[in-house]
Amino acid sequence: MITGIKARLSFMMFLEFFVWGSWYVTMGTFLGANLSATGTQIGAAFSTQSFGAIIAPFIIGLIADRYFNAEKILGILHLTGAALLYFCYSSNSFVSFYPFIFMYMVLYMPTLALVNSISFRQMKDNTKEFAPIRVWGTIGWIAAGLAISYLFYWDSVDSMKDGLLKNTFLMASIASLVLGLFSFTLPKTPPRADKSEKVKVSDLLGLDAIRLLKDRNFAVFFIASILICIPLAFYYQNANPFLAEIGVTDPTGKMTIGQISEAFFLLLLPFFFKRFGFKTTLLVGMMAWVVRYALFAIGDAGGGLWLLIVGIALHGICYDFFFVSGQIYTDSKAGPKFQSAAQGLITLATYGIGMLIGFGIAGFVTDLYLQSDGTHDWQSIWMIPSGIAILVVLFFLILFKDELRNIKPITNTIKS
C-alpha cells in the first residue's frame, strides 16, 4: 500500500473513534449531572447504539453497497452527525437531547462498516495491512479520553458543577466536521453490488445464518453472546458515572487504561486461542467480567483505588477474549458460504438485541439503588452484573463441548 494512502486511512480511523470516544464514555455522567436524567433515561440514551446497529445493515446494504461511493456517504453521514452532536451539546433537558442522540447513532453506526470497507478496498493483504491501520482507531479513542481528563479537565468535580462536561459533545462535533470534510479526500471506493439485484431483508440482517443454530455448540455460544452483553452494558453505562460519583479524579483518563489493555491482549489472543482452544478462551473472558465487577463493588477512591484500576484494566480480557475470539469462532464455524451472514447475525444478536436488553436492565437497576441523598448503592449495583456473568459462565461451561483447535464448519454437517 502506498504510504500516503496508509496515512490517510490511519487518520480516518483515528478521527472515527476519536469522535465516538469523545462523548460515549462520559455520556452517562453528563446526563445524570447536567440534565438530571434517571438511570432508565440514561439506559435509553445508550440503547440508541443498539437501534443504530439494527438499522445500519439497511443503510449499508440498500445505499452504500449499491448506489454511492463509500467515502462520499461517510462524508455526508459525519457532516450530518456534526450538526446532531452540536444539538446534543445545546440541549438543556433529556427530552430535547434524546431525539438528537438517537438520530446520531442511527447515522454513526453504519460508518463503522464504511471505514472498514474503504480500508479493505485499498489492501492487497488485509491480514497484514489492516491491523496497523485499525490500531489508530484505538489510539483515537484513548486520545479523546486523555484530552477530556488531562487537557481540558472537563470531568473534574469543579468543571462538572459548572456544566463543562457538555463540551465533550462540542469536541465530538468539531472532530466529526473535520472527518466529514476529510472523507471526500479519501480513495474512491465505488459500490460493487448490482443495482438491479433484488435485496432480501434476510441477507441484510444475516438471517440466512439462523440455520447454523442447528449445531448445539453454536446455539449455546449464540445464547451466551446475547446474555454476556448484559454485564457489558453495565460497564458502558455506569463505569464513568460510578468513578465520578465516588470521587475518583480524572475518571475518563483512567478509563483509557481499558483501551490500552484491549490493544495489548489482542496481541496475546492468537496464542491463547491456539494453545487452549475456544471454550477456555471464552470462559476466561466471561470470568473476567465476574472479577471486574466484584472489584468495582469492593473498591473505592482511596486505598481501594488500585482495585478499580485493575477492574478497568481487565477490559482487554473481557472484550478480546469473548467478542473478538467469538468473531473468529463464528467465522470458522460458518464456512465460506455463511461467513458474512453469520457475522451479521452475531452483530445483530450482541450489539443489537443483547445490548438493548442490557441497557434496559442496567437503567432499571441503577434507579432501583438510587439513595435518598442522590447517590447510588454501587456495591449492590455491581454485584448484579457480576452474578449474571457467573450464570452465563455456568451455562456455557456445562452445555458447550470443547472443540479445542479442531473447529469444523457447520456447513459440512447441515444441509442448506
N, C-alpha and C positions, 0 to 999 in steps of 0.2 A: 504494500500500500504506500502511496506517495505520502511523504512526511507532512506536507501541507494539509492534505485531506484528513490524515490521522489527527492532526492538531485541531482542526475544525470540529471533527466528530467528538473529540475529547472535551472540548469547550462546550459543545452541545449537551453532553452528558452531565458535565459539571453544573450548568445552569438548570437543566431539567430537574435535578434532585436538590439543588440549592433552593429553587422555588418552593418545592414541597416541604423541605426541612425548615424553611423559614417560618412557617406558621403551624404546621401539623403537630409538632411536639408540644407547643405551648398553647394550643387552642383551648384545651380543657381548662387550664389555669386562667386564661383570658376570659372565657365565658363565665366562669364562676366568680372571678374577682371584679370584672368590669361590667358585665351585663346581667349579673345576679341570676345566672342560669341554674336550673336544678340539675341533678345527676341524670335524670331522664332526658332533659333537653340536650345536655352535653352528649349523651349517648346517641341521640337523634342526629346531632351535627356530625359526629364521627361516622355514623352509619351511611352518610352520603357517599362515602368511599365505596361501600358495598353496592349501592344503586349505580354508581359510576361504573363499577366492574361488570355489572349485569348488562348495562346499556352499551358499554364500549364495543363489544363484538359487532353490534349492528352498525355503529359508525364506521368501524374499520372495514367490515365485510361488505356493506352496502355503498360506501362512498370512497374510502381511501384505496381499497383494493381494485376499484373498478373505473373511477372517473377522473381523479385528480392526482397530481404528483404528491407524494408523501410529505416532502419538505414544505410545499405550499400549504397543505392542510395543517401541518404542525405550526407554521407561522400564524395562520388565521386563528387557530384554537388558542395559542398563547397570547395573541393580541387581545382577543375577546376575554381571555382569562385575566389579563392585566386589569381590564376595566372592572370585572366582577370582584377581584381582590381589593380594588380600591373602594368599591361599595361596601365590602366587608369591613374595611378599615373605618369607613364613615358611619357605620351602623351604631345606633345608641340603644338598641334593645335586641333581644334574641329573636323576636318576631320579625324584625326587619333584616336581621343578619341571616337567618336560616335560608330563605329563598336564594340568596346570592351564593352561599357556600354550596348549596345543592346544585345549582346550575354550573358552578365552577367545577365541581368534582365530576359531573357528567361529561364536561369537556376535557378535563385534565386526564382522566384515566386512559382514554384512547391514546394520548400522547406517549404513554409508556411503551406501547407496542410500536408506535411510529418511529421513535428514536432507535429502537432495535432494528426495525426494518430498514431505515436509512443506513444504519451502520453495516448490517449484513450484506447489503447490495454492493458495498464497496470492497468487500473482503474476498480473498481467494481461499483462505483457510480460517474459518471463524473460530475453530477450536484454539488457535494460537493468537489470533488478532483481536478477538472480541474482549477478552478479559482486561488487557491493558487500557482499553478504551472505557469499558464499563466501570472500572475502578474509580474513574474520575467522577462518576455519579455519587459514589460513597464519600469521596473527598468533598464534593459539593454539599452533601447533607451535613457532614462534620463541620465544614466552614460556616454554614448558617448557624449552627448551634453555638460555635465558639464566638461568632460575631454578636449574637444576642446576649451572651453572658459576659464576655470579656472585652468587647469593643464598645458596645452601646449600653450595657448594664440594664437592659430593659426588664429582666426578670429579677432584679434586686427588690427588696422589700419597699424601699422608698419609691422606686420607679413604678412598681405595680400600684402603689397607693395613688400615684399621680396619673394613672391610666396609660402609662407609656408602653405597656405591653402590646397595645393595639398597633404599634408601629411595625410589628413583625409582618402584618398584612401589607403595610405600605412598602416595606423592603421586598416582600414577595411580588408585589405588583410591579415594582420597578424592574426586578430581575426578569419577570415574565414578559414585560415590554421589550427588554433587551433581547431575550431569546426569540420572541416573535419576529423582530426585525432581522436578527441574525439568521433565522431559519431560511430566509429567502436567498441566502448566500451559500447554503449547503449544496452538495452534489445533487444533481437532478435524479429523482427516484420516481419514474413513471409507474403507473399501475400495470400489473401483469395479468389480472383476471380479464376474461372475456366479458364485455358489457352485455352481450346478448345471452349469456349463460344464465339460466334460472337459478336464483339463490333460495336455498331452503333454510328455515329457521334452525332446524336440527344441525345443519352444518355450522352456522354461526356460533351456536352455543355448545357445540361439541357433543350434542345429544346422541349422535351415532355411536359414541363410545360407551353408552349405557350397557350395551351387551357385554362389555368387559366385566361387569359386576357379577356375571355368572361364575366367575372364578372367586372362590371363597376368600383367598388371601387378599385379592384386590378389593373385594367388597369390605373386608374388615379394615383395610387401610383407608378406603374411601370414607367410611363412617368415622374412623379415628381422626381423619383430616378435618372433618367438619367440627367434631367435638373439641379438638385442641385449639380451635380458633376462639373458643370462649375465653380461656385464660389469656390468649394473645390480645383480645380486645380490652381486657382489664389493664394490660400494660400500656397500650397506646392511649387509652382514655384517661387513666388515673395516675400514671407514674409521675408526670411533671407536676400536676396539682398536689399530689401527695408530698413530694420533696419540698415544694414551695411552702405548703401549709405547716409542715413540721419544723421549718426554719433552716433547711439546707441552703447554703449560699451557692449562687451560680448553678442552679439545678439544670438548666438547659445545657450549659457547657459540660457538666459532669455526665449528662446522658449521652454525649458523643462517645464516651468510652464504649458504649454498646455497639456503635458502628465500627469503631476500631477493632473491637473483638470480633465482629462479624467478618471483617476482611481477613483477620488472622486465621480464624477457624475454617474459613472457606478453603484456605490452602491445605489444611490438615484433613479435610473431608475425604478426598480421594483415597488417602492412605487408610483412614479409619474404615471406610466403606469396604475397601478391598480386603482388609485384614479381618474384620469382624462380621461383615455381612449387613444386610439391610435392617433386619429385625433389631439387632443390638444397637446399631446406629440410631434408629428411630427411638428406641427405648431410652437411650442416653439423652436424646433431645427432649423427650417428654419429662423425664425425671428432672432435668434442669429447670423446667417450669415449676415443678413441685418445690425444689430447693430455693429457687429465686424468690417466690412469694413468701416462703417461710422466713427467709432473710429479711424481706421487707416488713414482715409482721413484727419481728423482734428488734430490728434496727432502729436507730434514732439519729438525730442531727449532732449528738455529742460523741460520747465514747463508742456508740454503736454505728458511727458513720461508715466504718470500714465494711460492715455487713451490707449496707446499702450499695456501696461501691462494687462489692463482689456480686451482688444481685444484678446490678446493671451490666457488669462485665460478662455475665452468663448469657447475655443476649446472643452472642455468636453461636454458642452451642444450642440454645433454644431455637433459633431461627434456622441456622445452616443445617444442623443435624436432623431437623424434621422437614422443613419445607424444601430446601434445596435437594436433600437426599430423596425426598418424596418425588420431586420432579424427575430425578434420574431413574428412580424405580418405575415410575409411570411410563417413561419413555421406553424402558427396557421391556416392560410387560406388554405394552400395546402393540409392538411390532410396527413395521413400516406403514401398513395400511391405516392404522388408527392413531398414529403418534400425535398428529395435530389435534384431532378430535379429543383424544384423551387428555392432553394438556389443557385444552379449552374447558373440558368438563371439570377437571380438578380445580382450575382457577375459579370457575363459577361456583363450585362447591365450597371453596375456602374463602376467598375474598368477597364472594357474593353472599351465599347462604350462611356459611359459618360465621363470618364477621358480623353479619346483620343480626343474627341471633345473639352473638357475643356482646355487641354494643348495647342491645336491649337489656340483657341480663345485668351487665356492668352498671348501666344507668340506674336500674331498679335497686340494685344492691347498695350503690353509693347513696341514694336517697334514704334507703332503709336505715343506714347507720349514720345519718346526719344528726348531730347532737344539738342541744338547745343553744349552745354558745356559738353555733355556726361552723364548728369544726367537725371532723369525722372520726369515727372509731376505726382507724385504719387497720388495727390489728385484726379485727373481725372481718373487715373487707378483704384483706389479702389472704386470709385463710380459706376463703370460699374458692377462688380460682386455684389455689394450691390443692384443695380437696378434689375439685373437678379434675385436675390433672392426674391425681392419683387414680381416680376411677378410670380415666382413659388409659392409663398405663396398665392397669389390671385387665381391662377389656382387650387390649392389644396383646398383652403377654400371654393370655390364656387362649385366645382364638386364632392368632396368627402363627402359621407354621413357617419356621425359618427356612429360607431358601439359600442362605449363605451367598456364594458367588455364582451359583448356577441358576440365574433367573431366566426362565423361559417365556417367550412371548405368548400371551394368552391366545393370540390369533392362531397359534399352532394347535390349540386344543378345542377351539369352539368354531362353529360354522358361522359365516356371515349371514 
